[in-house]
């Protein structure tokens, strides 16, 4: 008897997930439905596979969406985070298990008791970050606890970057995942534990420290704190730890440039303006209160407290924000204007390759000594749609779905993230077969 898998979303991160399911579909008797608003994107990824079915729907249309959920044995959602909840309510209504790639929202968390009562599994945060980071962190923490004393510090870093061979702009960055998420990164501020004290960082200071770590084979990368690290103390069972940090990796120049973008107010979501007849240079003059005859470059450099010859000014010039090119006729916020500009400037060409970097650093006491374990993974994409980002986001979802459908893994019921051995052990093992491998170095 055939089992039906519903994949909601055929965007940037879906290619490896869909290909993994289709590659196994004939042998494992799966029927794979891919639902999205973009029929061309679905057809391209299904590639006329006999076990695939295209469903071009409006995901917010209850009738269209629910008719597909009813047919499924399991639902995998790669939709934007705010749309997961629609599928979650459908899955609860029609008694279907659900896997998502995004953070557990408050609405999803509130469904936990109902999901448990229904005997269902809603496994969230099953992508890269969140996802592989949780699984590898849990694996390391549980392994260290078996042989060592107290864990004193844990730091986890992850970043989607451009591969060195495709790094050809002064920002050392191109989009390999949702561009809007990159523009909005850090807006909620961040919180982490440092030397026993909770440290909170507001958005306006998020990128200014530009602290660095060394990654084997790559050299130095900068990082900024990622959301609320403190809430993971209970989830990963490390309540007595001194330092706990989750952070996002970028090349050092990016953080300096993005801090300038923030200081100039170019990520503002609230300053809606009529851009009719407005140029990018006019936008910058308006945002910085620069008078018509004042040199705009000198004015901006003064605001930023740097010289006109500074590399950051070169980065801003490269973006084109000082040019007299028309923005277009619309009503937009500064964040919208920036987003439109960056989509063009940071677009990856078909020949470009991206890169995913993840590194964990854990300090623990063992026989009176302080030991440091560094676990690193660097993965380059294959170019085109086959990005390292798509691979690391999609494959964990596909692997878990396969394990659950074949009853090789039975996760606990309820709304969860993959921190339990019954989930992370087999998933990480299969990820290694796809080249997603961590290398450990122990010092001390």
Wavefront OBJ file of the C-alpha trace (Angstrom):
o trace
v 0.000 0.000 0.000
v 1.367 3.398 -0.995
v 2.096 6.105 1.563
v 1.536 9.743 0.634
v 3.923 12.521 1.634
v 2.837 16.148 1.341
v 5.655 18.686 0.922
v 4.376 22.240 1.371
v 6.792 24.666 -0.284
v 8.890 24.440 -3.466
v 11.193 27.386 -2.786
v 14.941 27.794 -2.369
v 15.388 25.139 0.332
v 13.232 22.381 -1.154
v 15.296 20.775 -3.941
v 17.235 18.208 -1.893
v 14.199 17.267 0.190
v 12.059 16.639 -2.894
v 14.838 14.759 -4.721
v 15.543 12.592 -1.645
v 11.878 11.602 -1.372
v 11.533 10.915 -5.106
v 14.761 8.892 -5.239
v 13.315 6.577 -2.594
v 9.692 6.722 -3.716
v 9.525 3.732 -6.092
v 11.349 1.366 -3.754
v 9.488 2.490 -0.626
v 6.117 2.919 -2.335
v 5.707 6.631 -1.663
v 3.558 9.145 -3.499
v 4.996 12.659 -3.154
v 2.714 15.692 -3.476
v 4.482 19.052 -3.724
v 2.285 22.073 -3.019
v 3.223 25.686 -3.757
v 1.824 28.809 -5.361
v 4.449 28.611 -8.136
v 3.575 25.746 -10.498
v 6.765 26.194 -12.551
v 8.896 25.763 -9.431
v 7.028 22.561 -8.545
v 7.286 21.084 -12.058
v 10.985 21.877 -12.273
v 11.694 20.060 -9.021
v 9.435 17.063 -9.724
v 11.092 16.689 -13.147
v 8.267 14.438 -14.459
v 8.932 11.768 -11.802
v 6.207 9.102 -11.885
v 5.786 9.220 -8.091
v 5.408 13.004 -7.960
v 2.290 15.153 -8.074
v 2.136 18.921 -8.509
v -0.415 20.898 -6.516
v -0.397 24.595 -7.406
v -2.504 26.080 -4.621
v -2.965 29.142 -2.465
v -1.698 27.784 0.857
v -4.003 30.167 2.736
v -7.060 28.668 1.018
v -8.479 26.267 3.614
v -10.312 24.041 1.140
v -7.340 23.614 -1.208
v -4.868 23.031 1.611
v -7.012 20.688 3.688
v -7.887 18.464 0.733
v -4.158 17.726 0.388
v -3.512 17.255 4.109
v -6.361 14.722 4.258
v -4.644 12.608 1.605
v -1.241 12.634 3.323
v 0.314 10.164 5.744
v 2.803 12.829 6.842
v 3.176 16.562 6.132
v 6.525 18.348 5.646
v 6.394 22.149 5.687
v 8.998 24.426 4.158
v 6.567 27.328 4.059
v 7.444 30.719 5.612
v 7.300 30.389 9.429
v 3.966 32.181 9.897
v 2.221 29.684 7.582
v 3.280 26.506 9.424
v 0.461 27.036 11.899
v -2.178 26.637 9.165
v -0.835 23.196 8.336
v -0.458 22.384 12.035
v -4.172 22.950 12.676
v -5.014 20.840 9.618
v -2.725 18.040 10.807
v -4.381 18.058 14.217
v -7.842 18.045 12.625
v -7.069 15.158 10.265
v -4.685 13.229 12.549
v -1.430 13.649 10.578
v 2.176 13.931 11.765
v 4.037 17.139 10.865
v 7.683 18.112 10.318
v 8.781 21.754 9.899
v 12.094 23.536 9.415
v 11.374 26.653 11.490
v 11.508 27.758 15.123
v 8.598 26.690 17.324
v 6.225 29.658 17.452
v 4.125 30.502 20.502
v 1.044 29.343 18.582
v 2.678 26.008 17.777
v 3.861 25.565 21.367
v 0.303 26.168 22.604
v -0.822 23.121 20.601
v 1.419 20.713 22.538
v -1.232 19.231 24.838
v -3.732 18.771 22.010
v -1.050 17.135 19.834
v -0.124 14.771 22.680
v -3.762 13.816 23.268
v -4.106 13.029 19.561
v -0.998 10.818 19.721
v 0.740 12.886 17.019
v 4.293 14.098 16.447
v 4.911 17.701 15.396
v 8.707 17.826 14.966
v 9.752 21.449 14.462
v 13.218 23.014 14.049
v 14.245 20.084 11.836
v 16.374 21.978 9.301
v 19.893 23.405 9.579
v 19.708 26.180 12.147
v 17.434 25.346 13.820
v 17.868 21.614 13.298
v 21.291 20.101 12.697
v 22.610 22.512 15.343
v 20.242 21.029 17.963
v 20.994 17.446 16.978
v 24.775 17.810 17.004
v 24.740 19.928 20.183
v 22.619 17.314 21.972
v 24.863 14.512 20.721
v 27.990 16.290 21.992
v 26.471 17.225 25.354
v 25.133 13.723 25.986
v 28.454 12.135 24.923
v 30.548 14.422 27.140
v 28.300 13.777 30.128
v 29.085 10.049 29.923
v 32.829 10.548 30.450
v 33.309 13.950 32.060
v 32.388 16.173 34.929
v 30.760 19.571 34.684
v 30.194 21.311 31.353
v 31.259 24.935 31.839
v 30.671 26.529 28.431
v 28.915 25.808 25.151
v 29.020 28.005 22.076
v 27.298 27.143 18.813
v 27.889 29.022 15.549
v 26.266 28.620 12.135
v 26.242 30.601 8.935
v 25.111 30.405 5.329
v 27.900 32.055 3.328
v 29.239 32.335 -0.193
v 31.953 29.776 -1.020
v 35.487 31.228 -1.396
v 35.529 30.401 -5.132
v 32.411 32.550 -5.685
v 33.322 35.365 -3.282
v 33.652 38.351 -5.611
v 32.098 41.346 -3.845
v 33.293 43.544 -0.946
v 30.515 42.283 1.349
v 31.676 38.676 0.938
v 28.030 37.654 0.919
v 25.279 36.436 -1.433
v 21.772 35.142 -0.790
v 21.520 31.364 -0.398
v 18.235 31.448 1.551
v 15.257 33.739 2.167
v 16.564 37.273 1.416
v 13.961 38.972 3.614
v 15.094 36.949 6.627
v 18.641 38.202 6.074
v 17.477 41.837 5.933
v 15.477 41.381 9.146
v 18.102 39.329 11.015
v 18.645 40.405 14.604
v 15.737 42.859 14.756
v 14.364 41.267 17.924
v 17.690 41.662 19.728
v 19.525 38.781 21.371
v 20.108 37.242 24.768
v 22.817 34.837 25.919
v 24.676 33.655 29.009
v 28.248 34.863 29.563
v 30.274 33.979 32.669
v 27.133 33.296 34.653
v 25.351 36.507 33.669
v 22.553 37.015 31.153
v 23.665 39.491 28.488
v 21.100 41.266 26.331
v 22.067 42.937 23.057
v 19.662 45.392 21.368
v 19.399 45.413 17.578
v 21.252 48.699 17.162
v 24.404 47.154 18.711
v 24.042 43.628 17.320
v 26.781 43.790 14.690
v 29.220 46.285 16.191
v 31.441 44.026 18.327
v 32.546 41.902 15.354
v 34.048 39.161 17.527
v 35.709 36.299 15.646
v 36.329 32.567 15.796
v 38.747 30.407 13.807
v 37.271 27.690 11.613
v 39.622 24.922 10.438
v 40.407 25.375 6.757
v 38.708 28.773 6.523
v 40.431 31.074 8.980
v 38.592 33.795 10.896
v 34.843 34.360 10.709
v 32.875 36.988 12.629
v 29.718 36.241 14.578
v 26.737 37.980 16.125
v 24.399 36.492 18.787
v 21.317 34.669 17.519
v 17.959 35.406 19.175
v 17.348 34.038 22.689
v 20.058 31.517 23.608
v 18.942 31.398 27.243
v 15.737 29.465 26.504
v 17.842 26.537 25.264
v 19.427 25.979 28.684
v 16.434 23.882 29.729
v 15.898 22.308 26.310
v 19.497 21.045 26.144
v 19.594 20.379 29.917
v 22.636 22.576 30.676
v 21.135 24.779 33.392
v 24.302 24.964 35.531
v 26.555 26.136 32.718
v 28.585 29.401 32.939
v 28.484 30.413 29.269
v 25.949 29.504 26.600
v 25.758 31.208 23.212
v 24.106 30.549 19.873
v 25.435 32.811 17.122
v 25.353 33.459 13.375
v 28.545 33.474 11.284
v 29.520 35.997 8.627
v 32.755 37.163 7.063
v 34.152 40.028 9.219
v 33.557 42.755 6.607
v 29.849 41.955 6.477
v 29.268 42.746 10.144
v 31.019 46.119 9.860
v 29.020 47.023 6.775
v 25.692 45.871 8.206
v 26.261 47.865 11.391
v 26.606 50.946 9.159
v 23.358 50.033 7.363
v 21.563 49.850 10.729
v 23.085 53.119 11.968
v 21.828 54.883 8.837
v 18.304 53.566 9.487
v 18.133 51.636 6.230
v 16.430 48.594 7.790
v 13.538 50.650 9.186
v 10.223 48.840 8.684
v 8.003 51.742 9.792
v 9.078 54.746 7.667
v 6.685 54.152 4.766
v 7.372 56.642 1.961
v 6.160 57.395 -1.556
v 9.109 56.490 -3.783
v 7.613 58.037 -6.931
v 10.469 59.940 -8.606
v 12.819 59.106 -5.720
v 16.356 57.887 -6.425
v 18.537 55.809 -4.146
v 20.703 58.853 -3.468
v 17.563 60.845 -2.674
v 16.482 58.116 -0.272
v 19.808 58.318 1.571
v 19.630 62.112 1.718
v 16.121 61.863 3.155
v 17.126 59.230 5.733
v 20.203 61.141 6.892
v 18.826 64.703 6.690
v 21.449 65.640 4.119
v 20.905 69.074 2.534
v 20.785 69.282 -1.291
v 24.216 70.889 -1.837
v 26.024 68.893 0.860
v 28.458 66.162 -0.280
v 26.502 62.985 0.510
v 29.585 60.771 0.902
v 31.225 63.145 3.371
v 27.906 63.531 5.224
v 27.393 59.747 5.613
v 31.021 59.160 6.608
v 30.636 61.788 9.337
v 27.485 60.090 10.668
v 29.305 56.765 10.749
v 32.410 58.284 12.335
v 34.740 57.002 9.615
v 36.886 58.400 6.784
v 35.551 58.542 3.234
v 38.360 56.164 2.293
v 37.190 53.542 4.813
v 36.360 50.085 3.403
v 32.829 50.403 4.750
v 32.220 53.413 2.494
v 33.452 51.330 -0.427
v 30.961 48.618 0.518
v 28.111 51.147 0.609
v 29.192 52.602 -2.737
v 29.188 49.104 -4.259
v 25.567 48.606 -3.163
v 24.558 51.630 -5.241
v 22.820 53.580 -2.483
v 24.485 56.850 -3.565
v 23.470 56.557 -7.221
v 20.760 58.608 -8.930
v 18.902 55.537 -10.172
v 15.134 55.559 -9.690
v 13.737 53.266 -6.997
v 10.373 52.894 -8.761
v 6.857 54.124 -8.096
v 5.523 52.582 -4.932
v 4.902 53.031 -1.225
v 7.778 51.365 0.590
v 9.650 51.349 3.876
v 13.435 51.707 3.958
v 13.674 47.982 4.667
v 11.658 47.338 1.477
v 13.920 49.609 -0.575
v 17.031 47.912 0.804
v 15.524 44.467 0.206
v 14.797 45.320 -3.440
v 18.335 46.590 -3.963
v 20.028 43.649 -2.252
v 18.017 41.082 -4.185
v 19.834 42.307 -7.278
v 23.242 42.948 -5.732
v 23.547 39.764 -3.643
v 21.955 37.393 -6.114
v 23.869 34.170 -6.737
v 24.587 33.406 -10.382
v 23.930 29.847 -11.674
v 27.666 29.133 -11.442
v 28.053 30.458 -7.892
v 28.434 28.107 -4.956
v 27.315 28.731 -1.397
v 28.776 27.339 1.796
v 27.360 26.313 5.160
v 29.603 26.487 8.215
v 28.691 25.144 11.654
v 30.962 24.956 14.675
v 30.373 23.979 18.301
v 32.810 24.741 21.119
v 32.290 22.979 24.425
v 34.409 23.347 27.565
v 34.188 20.749 30.339
v 36.073 19.438 33.337
v 37.637 15.990 33.135
v 39.885 14.526 35.846
v 40.770 17.978 37.132
v 41.576 19.407 33.695
v 39.644 21.886 31.579
v 39.071 20.350 28.153
v 37.906 22.120 24.994
v 36.179 20.183 22.219
v 35.660 21.909 18.867
v 33.331 20.221 16.379
v 33.222 21.743 12.865
v 31.369 21.175 9.607
v 32.043 23.021 6.340
v 29.917 22.138 3.313
v 29.998 23.718 -0.144
v 27.036 23.627 -2.494
v 27.095 22.196 -6.000
v 25.873 25.365 -7.695
v 22.509 26.442 -9.054
v 19.556 25.304 -6.958
v 21.681 22.592 -5.362
v 22.958 24.766 -2.550
v 24.554 23.639 0.692
v 21.758 25.554 2.432
v 19.042 23.550 0.651
v 20.862 20.320 1.409
v 21.259 20.980 5.122
v 17.712 22.328 5.551
v 15.884 19.724 3.480
v 17.675 16.427 4.098
v 17.087 16.225 7.887
v 13.346 16.606 7.245
v 13.327 13.958 4.535
v 15.390 11.504 6.558
v 13.147 11.798 9.618
v 10.017 11.434 7.477
v 11.458 8.272 5.949
v 12.350 6.829 9.358
v 8.885 7.586 10.738
v 6.991 6.208 7.739
v 9.007 2.977 7.903
v 8.485 2.839 11.691
v 12.260 2.783 12.232
v 11.883 5.752 14.596
v 8.985 6.649 16.875
v 9.576 10.129 18.359
v 7.686 11.136 21.518
v 4.253 12.613 20.862
v 3.744 16.350 21.157
v 5.396 19.486 19.747
v 9.170 18.959 19.831
v 12.558 19.827 18.431
v 15.087 17.045 17.629
v 17.100 16.872 20.878
v 16.303 13.265 21.783
v 18.710 10.387 20.916
v 15.965 8.345 19.245
v 15.761 11.080 16.596
v 19.220 12.630 16.300
v 21.295 9.414 16.244
v 19.807 7.855 13.086
v 19.346 11.210 11.341
v 22.957 12.317 11.911
v 24.186 8.887 10.820
v 22.390 9.148 7.485
v 23.423 12.792 7.010
v 27.044 11.618 7.065
v 26.303 9.464 4.008
v 25.398 12.712 2.229
v 28.663 14.450 3.162
v 27.352 16.378 6.151
v 30.153 15.394 8.509
v 31.535 17.027 11.667
v 35.216 16.855 12.560
v 36.251 17.054 16.210
v 39.411 18.493 17.778
v 40.094 18.084 21.518
v 42.520 20.314 23.435
v 43.497 20.145 27.092
l 1 2 3 4 5 6 7 8 9 10 11 12 13 14 15 16 17 18 19 20 21 22 23 24 25 26 27 28 29 30 31 32 33 34 35 36 37 38 39 40 41 42 43 44 45 46 47 48 49 50 51 52 53 54 55 56 57 58 59 60 61 62 63 64 65 66 67 68 69 70 71 72 73 74 75 76 77 78 79 80 81 82 83 84 85 86 87 88 89 90 91 92 93 94 95 96 97 98 99 100 101 102 103 104 105 106 107 108 109 110 111 112 113 114 115 116 117 118 119 120 121 122 123 124 125 126 127 128 129 130 131 132 133 134 135 136 137 138 139 140 141 142 143 144 145 146 147 148 149 150 151 152 153 154 155 156 157 158 159 160 161 162 163 164 165 166 167 168 169 170 171 172 173 174 175 176 177 178 179 180 181 182 183 184 185 186 187 188 189 190 191 192 193 194 195 196 197 198 199 200 201 202 203 204 205 206 207 208 209 210 211 212 213 214 215 216 217 218 219 220 221 222 223 224 225 226 227 228 229 230 231 232 233 234 235 236 237 238 239 240 241 242 243 244 245 246 247 248 249 250 251 252 253 254 255 256 257 258 259 260 261 262 263 264 265 266 267 268 269 270 271 272 273 274 275 276 277 278 279 280 281 282 283 284 285 286 287 288 289 290 291 292 293 294 295 296 297 298 299 300 301 302 303 304 305 306 307 308 309 310 311 312 313 314 315 316 317 318 319 320 321 322 323 324 325 326 327 328 329 330 331 332 333 334 335 336 337 338 339 340 341 342 343 344 345 346 347 348 349 350 351 352 353 354 355 356 357 358 359 360 361 362 363 364 365 366 367 368 369 370 371 372 373 374 375 376 377 378 379 380 381 382 383 384 385 386 387 388 389 390 391 392 393 394 395 396 397 398 399 400 401 402 403 404 405 406 407 408 409 410 411 412 413 414 415 416 417 418 419 420 421 422 423 424 425 426 427 428 429 430 431 432 433 434 435 436 437 438 439 440 441 442 443 444
